[in-house]
Amino acid sequence: MDLWKAIRERNSIRVFKPDPVPRKLIEKILGAGLEAPSSANMQPWEFAVVCGEDKDKLSRSLLRAFSEKGRDYDFEGKEIQFPPRLLQRRRVFFGELFQQLEDKGLKPKQFVQERTLSFWGAPVIILVFMDGRMAKRFFFDIGTCVQNIVLAAQAEGLGTHLIGLILKFQNTIKAFLQIPLEKRLVVGICLGYPDLEHPLNRYKPNRDRLDESVVWVRC
Ligand SMILES: Cc1cc2nc3c(=O)[nH]c(=O)nc-3n(C[C@H](O)[C@H](O)[C@H](O)COP(=O)(O)O)c2cc1C
């Protein structure tokens, strides 16, 4: 698939088909992540790929932790003040998405939280970690890698949904995977074949114009 087509057509998938993704294809897509640039080529990304009954078990643990404790890990410290322009974009996004869900008779906030912790029904969840001793600026390196994975998946006819809500439950996730608490979970990538007929998968939130985000200097 043409790169521009993949960039333009990608959106967050909210309904996946149950079809499993072949292991070889997952490896190929992760391989695109490994091609990403990173600071001094340190390649700080680490992955856990969970499928099948274990993925469902993990999801159940997350839903339980969510209903019992609300979170098990404080990943941002105190409440962050977002700039008003960004808050306005967030208001528009949730307004549009929640309206679609309400129209289907769903409780939007609860639905989004529970579906996120169920990996939006994807057959594969890729959990992306880095060493917790590394400064937060290395999150950016993970971002380059994750976007390669997302676009490679799109090019292969798969869909993705990035999820950050699970960061609140990273102790549950680390206990489940039996990985050291020092690791830092950065993001989850829900991966699978998208149900392109489903209206929820047609939602593609708008983007602001380029001149909202750029200062040109002598160009
Ligand atoms: C780092 C990151 C974390 C996200 N976390 C969540 C999440 O926890 N739950 C969710 O439903 N969507 C999550 N999203 C999806 C965003 O809401 C979505 O990417 C954004 O609204 C733009 O929509 P699009 O991906 O369809 O273009 C996340 C996206 C990113 C990049």
The ligand as an SDF file (V2000), in Angstrom:
LIG
                    3D

 31 33  0  0  0  0  0  0  0  0999 V2000
   -0.7600    7.7940   23.1720 C   0  0  0  0  0  0  0  0  0  0  0  0
   -2.2170    7.5510   22.8540 C   0  0  0  0  0  0  0  0  0  0  0  0
   -3.0470    7.0270   23.8340 C   0  0  0  0  0  0  0  0  0  0  0  0
   -4.3960    6.7810   23.5470 C   0  0  0  0  0  0  0  0  0  0  0  0
   -5.1680    6.2000   24.5140 N   0  0  0  0  0  0  0  0  0  0  0  0
   -6.4410    5.8590   24.2260 C   0  0  0  0  0  0  0  0  0  0  0  0
   -7.2210    5.1530   25.1900 C   0  0  0  0  0  0  0  0  0  0  0  0
   -6.7770    4.8490   26.3010 O   0  0  0  0  0  0  0  0  0  0  0  0
   -8.4960    4.7910   24.8360 N   0  0  0  0  0  0  0  0  0  0  0  0
   -9.0140    5.1010   23.6060 C   0  0  0  0  0  0  0  0  0  0  0  0
  -10.1660    4.7460   23.3370 O   0  0  0  0  0  0  0  0  0  0  0  0
   -8.2860    5.7710   22.6770 N   0  0  0  0  0  0  0  0  0  0  0  0
   -7.0160    6.1440   22.9440 C   0  0  0  0  0  0  0  0  0  0  0  0
   -6.2530    6.7960   21.9980 N   0  0  0  0  0  0  0  0  0  0  0  0
   -6.8260    7.0700   20.6530 C   0  0  0  0  0  0  0  0  0  0  0  0
   -7.0750    8.5700   20.4070 C   0  0  0  0  0  0  0  0  0  0  0  0
   -8.2730    8.9710   21.0430 O   0  0  0  0  0  0  0  0  0  0  0  0
   -7.1500    8.8010   18.8900 C   0  0  0  0  0  0  0  0  0  0  0  0
   -5.9250    8.4570   18.3000 O   0  0  0  0  0  0  0  0  0  0  0  0
   -7.4530   10.2620   18.5510 C   0  0  0  0  0  0  0  0  0  0  0  0
   -8.7230   10.6400   19.0010 O   0  0  0  0  0  0  0  0  0  0  0  0
   -7.3750   10.5280   17.0430 C   0  0  0  0  0  0  0  0  0  0  0  0
   -8.2590    9.6580   16.3630 O   0  0  0  0  0  0  0  0  0  0  0  0
   -7.7670    8.6930   15.1900 P   0  0  0  0  0  0  0  0  0  0  0  0
   -6.6950    7.7960   15.7700 O   0  0  0  0  0  0  0  0  0  0  0  0
   -8.9770    7.9210   14.7790 O   0  0  0  0  0  0  0  0  0  0  0  0
   -7.2100    9.5600   14.1060 O   0  0  0  0  0  0  0  0  0  0  0  0
   -4.9160    7.0830   22.2620 C   0  0  0  0  0  0  0  0  0  0  0  0
   -4.0660    7.5980   21.2830 C   0  0  0  0  0  0  0  0  0  0  0  0
   -2.7410    7.8360   21.5700 C   0  0  0  0  0  0  0  0  0  0  0  0
   -1.8240    8.3830   20.4860 C   0  0  0  0  0  0  0  0  0  0  0  0
  1  2  1  0
  2  3  1  0
  2 30  2  0
  3  4  2  0
  4  5  1  0
  4 28  1  0
  5  6  2  0
  6  7  1  0
  6 13  1  0
  7  8  2  0
  7  9  1  0
  9 10  1  0
 10 11  2  0
 10 12  1  0
 12 13  2  0
 13 14  1  0
 14 15  1  0
 14 28  1  0
 15 16  1  0
 16 17  1  0
 16 18  1  0
 18 19  1  0
 18 20  1  0
 20 21  1  0
 20 22  1  0
 22 23  1  0
 23 24  1  0
 24 25  2  0
 24 26  1  0
 24 27  1  0
 28 29  2  0
 29 30  1  0
 30 31  1  0
M  END
$$$$
